Amino acid sequence: MALFETTFPPYVPFGSRTLSLRSPQMTGTDVAVLQAVYDLMLMTMNPPLGPMGSPIPITGRFDAATRQAVRNIQSYFGLSVDGIAGTNTYFVYGQGVGPNTTYGGPVYGSRSLSQGSTGGDVTILQNRLNCFRYASILGGPADGVFGTRTAGAVLAFKADAVSNGDTGLVPNAVVGDGAFDATWLYTFAGGRGIFSGRNGFDVVFVQVLLRNLGIYGGRITGYYDAATIAAVRTFQGFEGIAVDGVVGPVTFYHLGLHNNVPAPNPLGIAWPPSVAAVSTCSSALSPVSSLVSVGYGSATLVTAPGPGYESLNVMIDNVADPSIFGPQFVAYTFTLRDPSTSAVVLKVAMDEISSGVNVWAGSGFVPLATPFPQGTVGIYPSTVTGTLGPLALSGNLASCT
């Protein structure tokens, strides 16, 4: 999606690198895709125990809020919880990389595709398109060969994306940077076969399609559980295809024949969000205590009008271990105070990005109605129970108005 390339440069193929919180922050279209799809899934899913987290601003920067989102995903789907987006986290998104590469490779998005291309990445492209109105253009299940029918489906997909507000997509049958981003943002299934033991956002999409057909009546969870498998088998029986409970190229194609809609509105939700409206500003933080010298300290305000909240991301670099203030202090916490009342309107425990590197970060949210930009940010050492020590660093967000 060209909007992502111009708003969140540089273009980085989704899944092509491990994403983690660091200083300076990692930026790019792959981060923006990760953030955007996470937010859409929160709007779509209704797990029995409640949402797997809170929406985050789409900024294209891997900040503390994004790391928490990755942790939420990992915890929800039973992965190792480290806040780092690697191969297993990408697989939840339906993007197979490294040892999870599907359909024999190459990895989807790792090369430009055009008429004459063959391989597993072509199969994935066809699967993704086959879940929508383009199934009637493709005329059959994915076969891994980019022929004239695939070219026609790509042209139709690009035209739909442009009609949805995408810019910069060349009206040809070549699948490159912007077209790959559009598929990651609009088409969530087809990157892998779905069978028992595979859970993720592609399962969410399949559950929604089966619900729309009146076959699946359970919650939209992303878990490929017994109820979902039974619904798939029922659908396969209706369609006269192999009843095996596995969602592969043939089942993707038949689902698409019953989902005659353009991909840019994949789940009946206005999509994507208005990313261009996101605004940011930063304010420096300065040492207050003589015990602290800091190489870098900043508070970044991110306003996301769609969700109706603002995010405050705070990072300090080259700061002393909090135990310098006393052995009871094991972490840092930041607060935001209303300047008119000195009341704390936000209190967030910060995490050390990587043990021993003296970089701490945290992120918190408040509604847009809160007098956020005028507040004073304070950094304090804190105990395991959250008790604050003396003020260590401070800054004012008044410059962000």
N, C-alpha and C positions, 0 to 999 in steps of 0.2 A: 504494500500500500504506500504510494508515494508520499502521502501525508505523513506517514511515520518516518520516511527517509529524510524529509525536510524539517520535521519538528524534533526528531530525536536522533540526529546523526551521531556517529556514523552508522551506515547500514552494517549489521552483523547478522549472519544467518542464525536463526533461532536454533539453539542447541549446540552451536559450534564451539562454545567455550564454557568453562565452569564459571559461574557467577557467585561472587561473595562480597561481603562488606569489607571494604578496605579504604585506605586513604592514599591517593585521591580516589573518589568513587568511580566505579565502572559505569560507563555510559554507552548507550547505543539502542538500536531498534530492537535487539533481542530482549533487552530489559523491558522496553515498553510493551512488547508482545506478552511477556510473562505477566506483567502487571495488569494489562487490559483483560486478558482471558481469565485471570484469577477473579477480577471484579465481576465479569459476566457470569462466571460459574456461581459466585455467591448469590447473584440475583436469581439464578435458575434453580439451584439445589434446595432441598428441604429435608436435611437429614433428621432422623428421629431425635437426636440429642441437640439439635439446633445447629446454626451455621458454624462452619469451620473457622470463622474469623471475621474480621471487619474489612470493608473495602479500603483500598489504598489509592493515593493519587497516582495518576499515570504520568510519570516524569521522564522516563528513560534513564533514570539514575538508580543504581542499586544502593538504596539507603537503608536505614534501620527498619523502616516500615516494610520495605520489600523483603528484607531478611525475615521479619516476623511472619509475613505472608507465606514464605517458603517453609518456615517451620510449621505453620498451620497445615499446609498441604502435606508435609511429611508425616506429621502426627496423625492426621486424619486417615491417610492411606497406609499407615503402618510401616513407613520407611524410617531409616535412621535419622533422627532429628538433629541436624547440625546447621540449618539455615543457609546451606550452600546448594545452589542449583547445579546438580551434576546429572550424570546419565540416568539415574533412577527417577529423579524429579522430572526430567524432560519426558521420560516414558509415561508418566502420569498425564502429561499433555498430549500423548500420542505421537511424540517425536522420538524415534529410535536412533540413538547415536552410540558410537563405541560398541561395546559388547551387546547392546540392545538393537543394533542395526537390523532392520527387517527386510523381508523380501529379497535378500541376497545383496542389497546395496546397489549403487552407491547411496550414501546418506542423503535423504531428501533435503534439497536446498544447497547441496554442496557443489552443484554445477548448473549452468544454464541448460534448459531443455527446449528442444524444438523438433520439428518434423524430422523423423529419421532416428531420433534418440531411442535407445532401448535400455531396460534395466529395472531394478527394483524401485528406483525413485520415480520412474514413469508409472509403475503400478500404483504407487501411493498417490500420485497426482490424479490418476484415473479414479481410484477409489474415492478420493475426496470429492471430486466433481460428480461422481456417480450417486452421491447422497442427496443430490438436488435435481433441479429441472434438467440439468445437463445429461442425465442418464438417457433421456430420449435421443439426445444428439450422439452420444457415444454408442448407443445401440447394443451394449452388452457389457459383461463384467470386464474388469481390468485384465489386460493381457501383457502389459509391460512394453508395448510397442507404440510409439508416438506416430500415429498415422493421420490421415485426413480427418477422421471423425474426432480424434483427440484435439486436433487443431481447431476444428469448429467449436468444440466445447470450451476451449481456452478463450477463443474470441468472444463467445457469449458470456463467459464468466467475467472477463475484463470489462465488457460493456455494462454489465450489471453493476460492477464495482464503481465505474465512472458515474453511472446514474445515481449511485449512493453518495457521491461527493468525493470519491477518490480522484486524485490528480496525478498526472505524469505517467499514467499507464499507456504505453504505446499500443495502438490498435493493431497488433500483430499476434501471431500464434507462438511467440517466444515467451517462455516462462523464466524470468530473471528476478532481480532483487525485489521490485515492487510487487510483482505477481506472487512471489513466494510469501512475502509479508501478508498479502491479502488472503492467501489460503490459510495461513496460520491463524489469522484473525477471524475468518468467516467459516472455515470448514474444520471441524474438530474430530472427525472420525475418518478412518481410512489409512492412517499411518502404521497400523499394525492389525493383526488378527485379534479378535476379542474372544476369549474363552475363560473358563473357570480359573480363578486366580489372578486374572488381569483386571484391575480396577483403575478408574481414572476419568478424566474429563471426556474422553471419547465414549465411555459408557453412559455418562450423563446425556450426551446427544442421542444415543440409541434409545435410552429410556424415554426421552421426550418424544421421539418419532413414534415409538410403539404406543405411548400414551395417546398421542394424537389419533392413532388408528383405532383406539378403543380396545387394544389388546393387553396393555400393561396398566394395572391400576394401583401400583405401589408408589412409594415416595421416590423422588428423583435424588438418588444418593451417590451415584458414581460407582457403586459396588456391583460387580457382576455376580449377583447372588442367585439363589435358587429361583426366586420369583421372576427375575429378569431372564434367566436362561429358559424358564418355562414359556415366557412370552415370546422369546425368539423362536423356540421350537414350534409354537403355535403359528407364528407368522410364516415360518418356512413351510409348514404343512399347507397353509392356505395357498402359498405361491407354487406349490408343486416342486420344490427344490429339496435337496438333501436335508433331512431333519436331524441335525447333529448338535444344535445349540451353539455352534461356532459362527461368529460374524466375520466372514471373509469377503473376498471380491464378489462372489455371487449374491450373497445376502446384502452387501452394500448396494449393489445395482438394483435389486428388487425393492429395497427401502426407498431409493431415489425415485423409482417409478411411481411411488405413492406420495412423494414429497415434492410436488411440482411447484417449487418456489425458488426464487433466486437466492444464492448463497449469502449475500450481504445482510440478510435478516434471518439468521440461522435458527433462532430459538423464539421467534415471535416478540423479540425485545428490540427497541430502537438501538441500532448498533452500527458502528462503534461509537463510544462517547465522544464528546467534543473536546478532543485533546488540545486543540489550538488555544482553548480558553484558559488552560492552566497557566498560572503565573508564579514566579518565585522571586525571592529577594533574600539577601543574607546580611547579617550583622556580626561584627567581630566580638569576641569575648576576651576579656583582659583579666590577668591575675589580680586577686584582691589580697590573698594571704602571702606573706613573705616566704612561706614554705613551698610555694608553687611557682614554677616557671614553665610556660607552655609555648611550644613551637607553633601551634596552630589551634585556634578555637573559634568555632562559628556556630551560629544559629540560623538555619535556613527555613523560611516560611514558604509553604507551598499551598496555594489556594486552588481548590478544585470545585468550581461552581456546581457541576452536575450533582455530586454526592452531597453537597451542602455542608461541607466542613473544611477546615484548614488543618494542615499537618505541620508540626514543628519538628524539624530534624536537627539535632544538636550533636556536634562531634568535637572532641578535643584530642590533640596529638602531642606526643612527647611530654605527657604530664606525669608527675611523680606517682608512685603507687599510693593508693589512699591510706595505707597503714602508716604513712608518714605523720598523719594527724592523730594517730593512736592505734594500738593493736586491734581495737574493736571495729575499726572501719575497713570494710572489705570491697567496697564498690563506690561508684559515683552515682549521684542522682541529680537530675536537673528539675528546676521548678520554673513556672511562669507566674508572675505576680501582676495583679491589676494595679497600675500605678496610682489610681485614685483611692484605693482602699488598702493596698498592700496585701490583700487576700491572695492566697495561692489558688489559681484557677486550673493549674496543671502540675502534676508531680509524676515524674517518669524515672524509673530505675534504668541506668545505663549499663550496657554490656561492654566488656573488653573484647575488641574485635578478635584478637589472637593473643593468647597468653604471652606476656613478656615483651610486647611491642609498644606498650604505653599509649594505645589508642582506644578511646572509649566513645560509644555512640548510643543514642536513644531517639525514639520518635513517639510523639503523642498527638492526639486529635482533640479539637474542640469545635463546636458548631460555629457557623459563620456569624451568628448573632453575638458571640462573645467578643469583648473588646481586645482581640488578640494582638494586633500589630503594635499597640501602645505599651505592651507589657515589658517587664524586666526579667531577663533570664538569669538564673543563678545556678551555679554548680557547687554541690556539696559532697563531701565524703559521707558515706552512709554505712550503717551496720546491716547485718543479715535480716533484721526485722524492719529495715527502712528508716530507722532513726537517723536524723540528719546531724552532721557535725558542723563545724564552722564554714562560713562562705569561703569558697576557694577561687572562683572566677565569676565574672558578672558581665552582662551586656544589655543593651537596650534595643528593642525592636522598633523604636519610633521612626528610625530611618527607613523602615519598610512601608510606610504609609504612602 
